[in-house]
Amino acid sequence: MSETDPAARAFEDLCAEMTVLRRSVEALPQAWRDNRPPDYTEDLARVVKAMNAVGTHMKAIEANPTLKMTPQAYGQGIREEGLAASRRLEGVFQQAIGRSWLRSSVTPILDAISGSG
């Protein structure tokens, strides 16, 4: 065969391409070792642990009956507690007024507040 024979030239080109391909394939394991992505197992385990803890806390928060109340029911509860606190304070004031040394100074103030003075 002569050097200008197209078949011989094509065969040589094919051999050269196969050599390059073989070297590339042989280099793959080392390239994979050199370019291995980081192992995120520990980081992901910490994230999962934290998310589980958050989930536990969220379940406890969601179980709180206050969160199930409507705004109207919540407002009614605040009003009722306010009235109860007012009644307790009224009792304390009445006891204080019952004491002779406070009666003269507190009675005019309470009359002014209640509008009866």
C-alpha positions in Angstrom: 0.0 0.0 0.0 1.1 3.5 -0.7 1.1 6.4 1.7 -1.5 8.2 -0.3 -3.9 5.2 -0.2 -7.1 6.6 1.4 -8.0 3.4 3.1 -4.5 3.2 4.8 -4.8 6.8 5.8 -8.3 6.2 7.3 -7.0 3.2 9.2 -4.1 5.2 10.6 -6.5 7.9 11.7 -8.8 5.4 13.3 -5.8 3.8 15.2 -4.8 7.3 16.4 -8.4 8.1 17.6 -8.6 4.7 19.3 -5.3 5.4 21.1 -6.6 8.8 22.3 -9.9 7.1 23.4 -8.0 4.3 25.3 -5.8 6.8 27.1 -8.9 8.9 28.1 -10.7 5.8 29.4 -7.6 4.7 31.3 -7.4 8.2 32.9 -11.0 8.2 34.0 -10.6 6.4 37.4 -7.9 8.8 38.5 -9.9 11.8 37.3 -12.9 10.6 39.3 -10.8 10.2 42.4 -9.3 13.7 41.9 -12.7 15.3 41.3 -14.8 13.5 43.8 -17.5 15.9 45.2 -17.4 16.6 48.9 -19.2 14.1 51.2 -22.2 16.0 52.7 -23.4 13.1 54.8 -22.4 14.7 58.2 -23.8 18.1 57.2 -27.1 16.6 56.0 -27.4 14.5 59.2 -27.1 17.7 61.2 -29.7 19.4 59.1 -32.1 16.4 59.4 -31.5 16.3 63.2 -32.2 20.1 63.5 -35.3 19.8 61.3 -36.6 16.9 63.4 -36.1 19.1 66.5 -37.9 22.0 64.9 -40.7 19.6 63.9 -41.1 18.5 67.5 -41.3 22.1 68.7 -43.8 22.9 66.0 -46.0 20.0 67.0 -45.9 21.4 70.6 -46.8 24.9 69.4 -49.5 23.7 67.1 -51.1 21.7 70.0 -51.5 24.9 72.0 -55.2 25.6 72.3 -54.6 29.4 72.0 -53.7 29.0 68.4 -57.0 27.3 67.7 -59.0 30.2 69.0 -60.6 32.7 66.7 -59.7 36.3 67.1 -63.1 36.9 68.6 -62.7 34.2 71.2 -59.2 35.4 72.0 -60.6 39.0 72.5 -63.4 37.7 74.7 -60.8 35.9 76.9 -58.8 39.1 77.2 -62.0 41.0 78.2 -63.0 38.4 80.7 -59.5 38.4 82.3 -59.6 42.1 82.4 -62.9 42.2 84.2 -61.7 39.5 86.6 -58.6 41.6 87.3 -60.7 44.7 87.8 -62.9 42.8 90.3 -59.9 41.6 92.2 -58.5 45.2 92.4 -61.9 46.5 93.5 -61.8 44.0 96.3 -58.3 45.1 97.3 -59.4 48.7 97.2 -62.5 48.0 99.2 -60.3 46.3 101.9 -58.0 49.3 101.8 -60.9 51.7 102.1 -62.2 49.7 105.1 -59.0 50.6 106.9 -59.7 53.9 108.7 -56.4 55.6 107.9 -56.9 55.2 104.1 -60.6 56.0 104.0 -60.3 59.7 104.0 -57.7 59.9 101.2 -58.9 57.1 98.9 -62.7 57.6 98.9 -62.6 61.0 97.0 -60.3 59.4 94.4 -62.6 56.4 93.9 -65.7 58.6 93.8 -64.0 60.7 91.1 -63.1 57.7 89.1 -66.5 56.1 89.3 -68.2 59.4 88.6 -70.3 59.4 91.8 -68.3 62.2 93.4 
